Amino acid sequence: MQKKYVTLITNKESNIQIMKDIISNLVSSLTGNMFSFSLGLMLLNTTHSPLSFGLEMIVMPLTNLLFVVPIGNLVDSFNRKKIILISLIVRIFALITLFSTINSFKNNYLFIPITLFVVVNTMCSSINSTAYSAAVHELVNENHIQKLSSFTQAANSLSAIIAPPLGMGVYALLGFKTMISLEVFATTFSLVIVLTMHFHQVSSQKVKNSTIITAKSNVSMQFKKFLLGFEYIRKQKIIMETIIIGTFVNFFFTSLTIGMPYIIINELHLRNGPVSFLESGNSLGMLLGSLVISIIPDNISLKTKLFGSLIPSLLSFIGLGISFILLKNYLMISIVGTILMFCIGFSLILLNIATQVYLQKNVPTALLGRVMSSIMTINTSIMPIGTLVFSLLFDKINNGALLLIINGIIMIVYSLWRLFKIKGANLDNL
């Protein structure tokens, strides 16, 4: 494939842009995770509803699915820096509105303002993340794309480790409205950082059949424009196989999210301690994996990276199910389970970053917003279905560990079959 962009960004400027992005992401993801955790606690304490911690898991994929077309078109049609700034400003106003109105709702009626906020917040986050991913060639040169993605993910992983205890502490001491104020400050801080970043204009090669179409309000035109991105995905074998494998694996991986704490607490009767250890292991694996991939040679093919990250994660998945059958001791479950969850987190983050970098380097910049938005929506939309299916299954069966083992075997057999279908493909020329 010929080069799709021309940049004059120096290595020094790329490093400065990466540093700004790391600082912004660390602050925003840390406070964002703290806010989400405290939001669930507040709803649970007020409404006593089991939906409290599952609200975002349900609302976010549905919102992304509903707005995938306009978000993809928006990012590919307008100045991406302005799009990011506007999304941050809208989020600030949404937070201020929530702060001003939340005391007007009591008990279960709290779900009304919270759900509305989650919808707006999800839209802003999706626009922000899609615009950032699509603007990678405007921020750094090609040699720094992998470094940017890995360090950004490392900041997110670090915040995921420390946010829950911090969020719980701040919420317990100062209350939920303080958490909202903290989010307003963090979002404003990110806004200031973005203002200082230089988004270079890049010259992009034209995509066959005229990729860039003047944006129109007509719904049919919006769909036609979006379908150009989808048509591009359909014609790229490696991207299609990655989406198919990712969707399949995401569905079955929800069984781990639901099953791991259920098995430990309800079947093994080992209380909450091992759950926290295993979750920490997963987060630490993601953090280390994010840092390690920044030093992995960039010339390794995507297929090799898929094999080297997906298969170990699925073997660890099966190993976790086996450990739940063979080990009943609190200490052994905590040690072995944490190691296996570390391997899962480490491998999956390598997979995610490798795929993202491949897309950013190979998809024409004029299509990148629509392609990234489509892939993110497809992969996450299956998760609510998986959550529902496996919640019912774990509730009905007596041996959840066996279900994990079966799911792991299904995933590894299916993934190997799909990966061998692309055997011999020249991935660098797709």
C-alpha positions in Angstrom: 0.0 0.0 0.0 1.3 3.4 -0.8 1.7 6.1 1.8 -1.5 7.7 2.7 -0.2 10.8 4.4 2.7 13.3 4.4 3.8 14.8 7.6 6.6 17.1 8.6 6.5 16.3 12.3 9.9 16.0 13.9 10.9 13.4 16.5 11.2 16.1 19.1 7.8 17.5 18.5 6.3 13.9 18.4 7.8 13.2 21.9 6.4 16.5 23.2 2.9 15.6 21.9 3.2 12.1 23.4 4.0 13.6 26.8 1.1 16.0 26.7 -1.2 13.1 25.7 0.1 11.0 28.5 -0.5 13.7 31.1 -4.0 14.4 29.8 -5.0 10.8 29.6 -3.6 10.0 33.1 -5.6 12.8 34.7 -8.8 12.3 32.7 -8.9 8.4 32.9 -8.0 8.5 36.6 -10.8 10.9 37.6 -13.1 9.3 35.0 -12.6 5.8 36.6 -13.0 7.3 40.1 -16.2 9.0 39.0 -17.7 5.8 37.4 -16.9 3.8 40.5 -18.4 6.4 42.9 -21.4 6.7 40.6 -22.1 3.0 41.0 -21.7 3.3 44.8 -24.0 6.3 45.0 -26.7 4.6 43.0 -26.4 1.4 45.0 -26.6 3.2 48.3 -29.5 5.3 47.1 -31.6 2.9 45.1 -30.3 -0.6 46.3 -30.7 -1.7 42.7 -28.5 -4.4 41.2 -28.5 -2.3 38.0 -26.4 0.3 39.8 -23.0 -1.0 38.6 -24.4 -2.3 35.3 -26.0 0.9 34.0 -22.9 2.0 32.1 -22.3 -1.5 30.7 -25.8 -1.5 29.2 -26.1 2.2 28.2 -22.7 2.7 26.6 -22.8 0.0 23.9 -26.3 0.9 23.0 -25.4 4.6 22.7 -22.3 3.7 20.6 -24.5 1.6 18.3 -27.1 4.3 17.9 -24.6 7.0 17.1 -21.9 5.1 15.2 -22.9 6.6 11.8 -22.9 10.3 12.7 -19.8 10.0 14.9 -17.8 8.3 12.2 -18.9 10.8 9.6 -18.3 13.8 11.9 -14.7 12.8 12.7 -13.9 12.3 9.0 -15.6 15.5 7.9 -14.3 18.3 10.2 -11.2 19.6 11.9 -10.4 16.9 14.5 -8.9 19.3 17.1 -12.1 21.4 17.1 -14.2 18.2 17.4 -12.2 17.1 20.5 -12.5 20.6 22.1 -16.2 20.8 21.5 -16.8 17.3 22.9 -14.9 18.3 26.1 -16.9 21.5 26.4 -20.2 19.6 26.0 -19.0 17.1 28.7 -18.2 20.0 31.1 -21.7 21.4 30.6 -23.2 18.0 31.1 -21.3 17.6 34.4 -22.4 21.0 35.6 -26.0 20.2 34.7 -25.8 16.9 36.6 -24.3 18.8 39.6 -27.2 21.3 39.6 -30.1 18.9 39.2 -29.1 15.7 40.9 -30.6 16.7 44.3 -34.0 17.1 42.7 -34.4 13.4 42.1 -34.9 10.8 44.9 -34.6 7.0 45.1 -35.2 5.2 41.7 -35.9 8.5 40.0 -32.1 9.1 40.2 -31.8 6.8 37.2 -33.4 9.5 35.0 -30.6 12.2 35.3 -27.8 9.6 35.6 -29.0 7.7 32.5 -29.2 11.0 30.5 -25.8 12.0 31.6 -24.3 8.6 30.8 -25.8 8.9 27.2 -24.2 12.3 26.7 -21.0 11.3 28.3 -20.7 8.2 26.2 -21.3 10.2 23.0 -18.6 12.7 24.1 -16.1 10.0 25.0 -16.7 8.1 21.7 -16.2 11.3 19.7 -13.1 12.1 21.7 -11.5 8.7 21.4 -12.4 8.3 17.7 -11.1 11.7 16.8 -7.9 11.1 18.7 -7.3 7.7 17.0 -8.1 9.3 13.6 -5.8 12.2 14.2 -2.7 10.2 15.1 -0.9 11.3 11.9 -1.6 14.9 12.8 0.1 14.5 16.2 3.2 12.4 15.7 5.2 11.0 12.8 4.9 7.4 11.7 7.8 6.2 13.8 6.1 7.3 17.0 2.6 6.0 16.4 3.2 2.7 18.3 4.8 4.6 21.2 1.9 7.0 21.4 -0.7 4.2 21.6 1.3 2.1 24.1 2.0 5.0 26.5 -1.6 6.2 26.2 -2.8 2.8 27.1 -0.3 2.5 29.9 -1.7 5.7 31.5 -5.2 4.2 31.2 -4.1 1.0 32.8 -2.3 2.7 35.7 -5.4 4.8 36.4 -7.6 1.6 36.4 -5.4 0.2 39.2 -5.5 3.1 41.5 -8.9 4.6 40.7 -11.2 2.3 42.6 -9.7 2.8 46.1 -9.2 6.5 45.5 -12.8 6.8 44.2 -14.2 5.0 47.2 -12.2 7.1 49.6 -13.1 10.5 48.1 -16.7 9.5 47.8 -16.9 8.2 51.4 -15.2 11.4 52.7 -16.6 14.2 50.5 -19.6 12.8 48.7 -20.7 12.4 45.1 -21.1 16.1 44.2 -17.4 16.5 45.0 -16.6 13.8 42.5 -18.6 15.7 39.9 -16.6 18.9 40.7 -13.4 16.9 40.4 -14.5 15.6 37.0 -15.2 19.2 35.8 -11.7 20.2 36.9 -10.1 17.2 35.1 -12.1 17.8 31.9 -11.1 21.5 31.9 -7.5 20.5 32.4 -7.7 18.1 29.4 -9.2 21.0 27.4 -6.3 23.2 28.2 -3.8 20.5 27.2 -5.6 19.9 23.8 -5.4 23.7 23.2 -1.6 23.5 23.5 -1.3 20.6 21.1 -0.5 21.1 17.4 -2.7 19.1 15.1 -0.8 19.1 11.7 -2.8 19.1 8.5 -1.9 16.0 6.5 -2.3 15.3 2.8 -4.2 12.1 2.4 -4.4 10.0 -0.8 -7.8 9.8 -2.4 -9.7 6.7 -1.7 -11.3 4.9 -4.7 -14.8 6.1 -5.5 -14.2 9.4 -3.7 -13.9 8.9 0.0 -14.5 12.5 1.1 -18.0 13.6 0.5 -19.4 17.0 1.5 -21.3 16.5 4.8 -25.1 16.9 4.4 -27.9 16.7 6.8 -29.7 14.2 4.6 -29.9 10.9 6.4 -29.4 8.8 3.3 -26.3 10.7 2.4 -24.9 10.2 5.9 -25.4 6.5 5.5 -23.9 6.4 2.1 -20.8 8.3 3.4 -20.5 6.0 6.4 -20.9 2.9 4.2 -17.8 3.9 2.3 -15.9 3.2 5.4 -17.7 0.0 6.0 -17.0 -1.1 2.4 -13.3 -0.4 2.9 -13.4 -2.7 6.0 -15.2 -5.4 4.0 -12.5 -5.4 1.3 -9.6 -5.7 3.7 -9.2 -9.3 4.7 -7.0 -8.9 7.8 -9.3 -6.2 9.2 -12.4 -8.3 8.6 -10.8 -11.4 10.2 -9.7 -9.2 13.2 -13.3 -7.9 13.6 -14.8 -11.4 13.4 -12.3 -12.9 15.9 -12.7 -9.9 18.2 -16.5 -10.0 18.2 -16.5 -13.8 18.9 -13.9 -13.5 21.7 -15.5 -10.5 23.3 -18.8 -12.4 23.6 -17.2 -15.4 25.4 -14.8 -13.2 27.4 -17.8 -11.7 29.2 -18.1 -15.1 30.9 -14.8 -14.3 32.7 -16.0 -10.8 33.8 -19.1 -12.3 35.3 -17.9 -15.8 36.2 -14.6 -15.1 38.0 -16.1 -13.2 41.0 -19.2 -15.4 41.0 -17.2 -18.6 41.2 -14.8 -17.3 43.9 -17.6 -15.9 46.1 -20.6 -18.1 45.5 -19.1 -21.5 44.6 -15.7 -21.5 46.4 -16.9 -19.3 49.3 -13.6 -17.4 49.5 -15.1 -13.9 50.1 -13.9 -10.8 48.3 -10.2 -10.9 48.8 -9.1 -13.2 45.9 -11.4 -11.2 43.6 -9.5 -8.0 44.3 -6.1 -9.8 43.9 -7.2 -11.2 40.5 -8.5 -7.9 39.3 -5.3 -6.2 40.3 -3.3 -8.9 38.5 -5.2 -8.2 35.3 -4.7 -4.4 35.6 -0.9 -4.9 36.3 -0.7 -7.1 33.2 -2.3 -4.5 31.1 0.0 -1.8 32.5 3.2 -3.8 31.8 2.0 -4.9 28.4 1.3 -1.3 27.4 4.9 -0.5 28.3 6.5 -3.6 26.7 4.8 -3.1 23.3 6.5 0.3 22.9 9.9 -1.6 22.5 8.6 -4.4 20.3 10.0 -4.1 16.8 7.5 -2.3 14.5 8.3 -4.6 11.5 6.8 -7.7 13.0 3.7 -8.7 11.0 0.2 -8.2 12.5 -0.5 -11.9 12.1 2.5 -12.8 14.2 1.4 -10.3 16.9 -2.2 -11.8 16.8 -0.8 -15.3 17.3 1.6 -14.2 20.0 -1.0 -12.4 22.1 -4.4 -14.0 21.5 -3.4 -17.6 22.0 -1.5 -17.1 25.3 -4.5 -15.1 26.7 -6.9 -17.9 25.8 -4.6 -20.6 27.3 -4.5 -18.6 30.5 -8.3 -18.3 30.3 -8.6 -22.1 30.3 -5.9 -22.4 33.0 -8.0 -20.1 35.2 -11.0 -22.4 34.9 -8.8 -25.5 35.7 -7.4 -23.7 38.8 -10.9 -23.1 40.1 -11.5 -26.8 39.9 -8.3 -28.1 41.3 -7.5 -25.4 43.9 -9.9 -24.6 46.8 -7.4 -22.8 49.1 -7.7 -19.0 49.6 -4.0 -18.5 49.2 -3.4 -20.8 46.2 -6.4 -19.3 44.3 -5.1 -15.8 45.0 -1.5 -16.6 43.8 -2.3 -18.8 40.8 -5.3 -16.8 39.8 -3.5 -13.5 40.0 -0.6 -14.8 37.8 -3.1 -16.1 35.2 -5.1 -12.9 35.2 -1.8 -11.0 34.8 -1.0 -13.1 31.7 -4.5 -12.4 30.3 -4.3 -8.7 30.8 -0.7 -8.6 29.4 -1.6 -10.6 26.3 -4.9 -8.8 25.5 -3.4 -5.3 25.8 -0.7 -6.3 23.3 -3.4 -7.6 21.0 -5.5 -4.4 21.3 -2.6 -2.0 20.8 -1.1 -4.0 17.9 -4.4 -4.0 16.1 -5.0 -0.3 16.7 -1.5 0.7 15.5 -2.0 -1.4 12.3 -5.2 0.3 11.6 -3.8 3.8 12.2 -0.8 3.1 9.9 -2.7 1.4 7.1 -6.2 2.9 6.8 -6.4 6.1 4.8 -6.7 9.0 7.1 -9.9 10.2 5.3 -11.6 6.9 6.4 -9.9 6.4 9.7 -12.7 7.9 11.8 -15.4 5.8 10.3 -13.3 2.6 10.4 -12.3 3.1 14.0 -15.8 4.0 15.1 -17.3 1.0 13.3 -14.8 -1.5 14.7 -15.2 -0.2 18.3 -19.0 -0.3 18.0 -19.1 -3.8 16.5 -16.8 -5.2 19.2 -18.5 -3.6 22.1 -22.1 -4.1 21.0 -21.9 -7.9 21.6 -20.9 -7.5 25.2 -24.4 -6.7 26.7 -25.7 -9.9 25.0 -22.8 -11.9 26.5 -23.5 -10.3 29.9 -27.1 -11.4 29.7 -26.4 -14.9 28.4 -23.7 -15.8 30.9 -25.5 -14.2 33.8 -28.3 -16.6 33.2 -25.9 -19.6 32.7 -23.9 -19.0 35.8 -27.2 -18.6 37.8 -28.4 -22.0 36.5 -25.3 -24.3 36.6 -23.4 -25.5 39.6 -19.9 -25.7 38.1 -19.0 -22.3 36.7 -15.3 -23.3 36.3 -16.2 -26.0 33.8 -18.1 -23.3 31.8 -15.0 -21.2 31.7 -12.9 -24.1 30.4 -15.4 -24.9 27.7 -15.6 -21.3 26.6 -11.8 -21.1 26.5 -11.6 -24.2 24.3 -14.3 -22.9 22.0 -12.4 -19.5 21.7 -9.0 -21.0 21.0 -10.3 -23.5 18.4 -12.3 -20.8 16.6 -9.5 -18.3 16.7 -6.9 -20.7 15.3 -9.3 -21.6 12.5 -9.8 -17.9 11.6 -6.1 -17.1 11.9 -5.1 -19.9 9.6 -7.6 -18.6 7.0 -5.4 -15.6 6.5 -2.2 -17.8 6.2 0.0 -16.5 3.5 -1.6 -13.1 3.3 0.8 -10.3 2.8 -0.4 -8.1 5.6 1.8 -5.2 4.9 0.1 -4.7 1.5 -3.5 -4.9 2.5 
